[in-house]
Amino acid sequence: METKDQPKQTNLDDFLETLPKHLKPGDFLETMKWARDFDPTDLKYGNIFMGWVDILGYQNLIEEFGDDAPRAIFEDILHAFSWAKSSKSSLKFTLFSDTLIIEADDDHPVGFWNIINVVGRFRNQLLEKGYLVRGSIVYGKHFNKKGIWVSPCLIKAYKLESEIANVARILIDEEAFNNGIKSIIERDADHGIIYDRYFVKVDPTIIATDFDGSRVLRFDPDHIEVKYLKYAKHPDQKNLNEDRIMHCINAGNQVLKRFHCGLKSALERAEDIKSRSKVMYFINKWNEYCEEFELKNELKEEYRIDIV
């Protein structure tokens, strides 16, 4: 009895080559080839520091800036990341709608302080525009490769921001704090500290204890001119002359005025009790900050905000 020839087996690549050009899948299958490159030993958690920042009033920001919103937000992120001043490049970020996620690449303490510096500057950048943030800085297990996120650290950051922070503040969990201040080899009070072989900008006073005992990232503008008005100190104190002093006074007042106007705008935008309570918390912190200035006589106006 005659049997029909069995059909020849054709692999996928050979089959695709037979298709007309307009029917070929293009780069789609190419995008999946990264899966073959995974080393099974890399598919595991690593401990990292992470920052989670939620932009409050995000919908208003998008509407205010219109088509210019992507550029405005990108510039704020770029400016903030320029303050990750260290000799160890350790951060990457993801902005998803109103949430900025900042990841250190490992558990080295430099990542903690870089996140502190970036989050503080990002908060200040948005405040000048009239918007506040709420967030958290945490430490924990994390996996993120090729868009695949498996992260207890991310869950911790989200819960701390959404369930405990409540108002416009940045919380720092105990594990992040304890791991972020270890391994100090040498201190340099004027510029920062050295961890292992890495130099990083550090200001320990930027971490404070809040009303409920939580550790928070304290509001303290990092502008040299504002710090001159606040503490009557300048990093180049020896070379200060009359012109530079006047520049510090004028520029410092301009920055304070932008913060002042930004906070008033945020308060005016708060439409309900919950939104208003978030802003009122930060206004109280702002007023505390404004209470003591070494060069108070050089302030050109009253920057405190009266609470009605």
N, C-alpha and C positions, 0 to 999 in steps of 0.2 A: 504494500500500500504506500502510495506517495504521500509524503508530508511536505507541508509548505515550509519554506525557509523561515527560520526565526528572524524577527526584526533586529536589525543591528542596534546595539546599545550606543546611545549618544550622550556624552556628558553635557552639562549645561553650557559650558563655554563654547563647545563646538556648535551647539544648537543656536546660541545667540549670534554666532558669526554668520549663520545662514539667513538671518532676518534682514529684510530691507532696512536701510539706514534709519528711515523715519519711524520704524517700529522697535528699534533697539532701546533698551532701558536706560541708556546714557550712564550717568554717574550713580544711579540709585544703588546698584549692587556694590559699587566701589565704596559707598559710604558705610557698608557693613563689614568691609574687610578688616577694619580695626579690631573686630572681635577676635580674629585669628592671631593678632599680635599680643594679646594679653598673656602675661606670664602668670600661671595659677598661684605662684607664691606672692604675687602683688595684690591678689584679691583678698585683702584683709584690712582691718581697721588700723589707723594710726591715731595717736593722740595729738590734737592741735588746739590752738586758741581760735576763737571765732567771735566776730562782732555781728550783731543783728540790729539794724536801725530802721525804724518805721517812720516814714514822713507823715506827720499829722496834717490834715487838711490837704491831702494830695490832690483830690479832685479840684479844689479851688486853684491850686498851683497850676494844674494842667490847663484849666480854663483861662487863668490870668495870662499865661505865657503863650497860649495858642500854639500855632505851628512852630514857635521858637522854643517850646518846652524841652524837646530832646537836647538841643544845644545847651540850654541853660542848666539842666541837671547834669549833663556830661561835664561841663566846665567846673561845676561845684565839686564833682567827684575827682576830677583831675587835679584841681587845686588842693583838695584835701589830701590826696595821696602824695603830693609833693612834700607833705610834712611827715612822712614816714622816714625820718632822717636816721638812717643807720647804715652801717657798712655791710649789712646782710639784707639782701632783697628777699622778702619773705611773704608778700601778700598778693592775693588775687581777689577780685570782687565779682559779684553777680548782682545786677539790679533787676528785680522782677517787680514791675509796677511800683508800688509805694514802699517796697522793702529792699534795703541794701544789705547784702550779706558779704562779710569780709572774712576770708580764710587765711590763716597763717599756713605755711607749707609743712610745718612740723611743730614739735612741742618746745622749741627753744624759746627762752624768755624774751628774746628780742622781738619775736612775733607779738607777744602781749603788749609791749610798749609801743610798737609800731601801730597796732590797732587802737590803742589809747589815743595816740597822737592824731591818727586819721579821723576817728570818730569825733574827737573834740573839735577839730577844724571843720569837718563837714557840718556839725551842729551850728557852729558860728556862721558858716557861709549861708546856711538856710535862714538863720535868725535875721541876718541883714536883709533878706527878702521878705521877712514877715512870717516865716514858718518855723514850727518847732518839731522836735523829734522825740521819740521814746525808743528805748532799746536795751540791749544787754551785751555783756562781754563774758564769755564762758570758756570752759576747757572740757574736752571730752573726746570720746571715740568718734572717728569720722572716716568715711570713704567717699571720694568723689573723683571719678575718672570717666572721660568721654560722655559727660552728661548723666552718668548714673550716680545718684546720691543715695547712700545708706548711712545714716548719721544720727546716732543718739545725741551727739553734740548739737546738731541742728534743732532737734526736738527740745532740748534743754533751753537753748537760746530763745526759741519761740515762746515757750511756756513762761519763762522769766519775764520776757517783754510784755506778753499779752495778758498774763494772769496776775503778776505781782507788781510790775512797774506802775501800772495804772495811770500815772501822771507823766508830764514831760520830763523824764529823767532817764539816765543811762545807768542800769544796775550792773554790778560786777560780782559774779558769784565767787564764793569762798575758794573753790578749787582753782579758778583762774588766778585769783589774787595770790594764793600761796605758791603756785607754780611760776607766777610771773616775777616774783621778787627773789627767787633763789639764785644761787650760783654767781653772786656778784663778786667779781675779782678785784675791781678797783673803782673808786668813786672819783668823779670830777665835778665838784659842786657848780662850776660855772657853765659847763656844757652838757653833761650827761654822765653816763657810766659806761664801763666796759664789762661785758659778759664774755667770758672765754676770750676769744680774739676779736669780738665784734663790738664796735662802738655804737651806742644808741642814745638818742635824746630822751632824757627822763626827768620828770618833775614829780617827785613823790607826793607833794602837797596837792596834786590834782585829784587824788583819791580821798574821799571824805566819807564820814558816816552820816547817814540821813536820819530823819525823824523816827523811822521804824527799826533802826539798827542795821539797815542794809548798807553795803558799800556802794557808793555812787561816783560817777565821774563829775567832779565839781566844775561849775562854770567859772572859767578864768580866761579871758581873751589873751591869746598868745602874741598879739601885736606888740612890737618893741615900744612903740610910742605910747600905747595905753599903759603898759607896765611901767613906763617912766613916770606917768602921772600917778599911778597907783602906789608905787614903791619908792619913787625918787631915785631909781637906779637905772643904769644903762650898760649894756654889755661892752661898750667902748667908752667907759666913763672918763678915762684919762684924756681923750681927745674931744670931749664935749666943748663946744664954743657957743657963743650967743646965738648964732644962726641955727645950729643943730638943735639947741634947746627950744628955740621958737618953732622949729619944724615939728619936734616931738609934741609940743603943746597943741599946735594947730591940728596936726594929723591925728593925735590921740583923741581930741574932742570930736573930730569928724567921725571916727570909728564909733565912739560912744553914742553919738547922735543916731547913727545908722541902726545900732542895736536898739536904742530907745524907740525909734520910729517903727522898727520891725515888731517889737513886742506890742506896741499899741495897735498895730495893724492886726496882729494875731488875736488880740483881745476883742477888737471890733468884729472880727470874723466869727468868733465863737457864738453860735446861735442857740445852744442849749446849756443846761446846767453841767452836764458831763464834759462837754467841750470846754466850757468856761473854767471848770475846776483844773483841767490840765494846764491851761494857760496861767491861772492864778498861782499855781505851785511855782512856775518858773518866774513869775513876776516877783514873788516873795524872795526867791534866790537872787534875782537881779537887784532888788532893793537892799538886800544884805550886802551884796558886792559893792553897791554904791555908797555905803555908809562911811567907809574909811578910805580916804585918799591922802597920801602924804602931801601931794601938791593940790589940795582942795581949792585953794584960792585961784588956781589956774584953770579950773573948770568953768566953761563959758555959760553953762546953764544948769538947772537942776535936772538931773537925769533919772531920779527916782520917779516911780509911777504911783500916783495916789490910787488906792483901792477904794472904790465907792460901793 
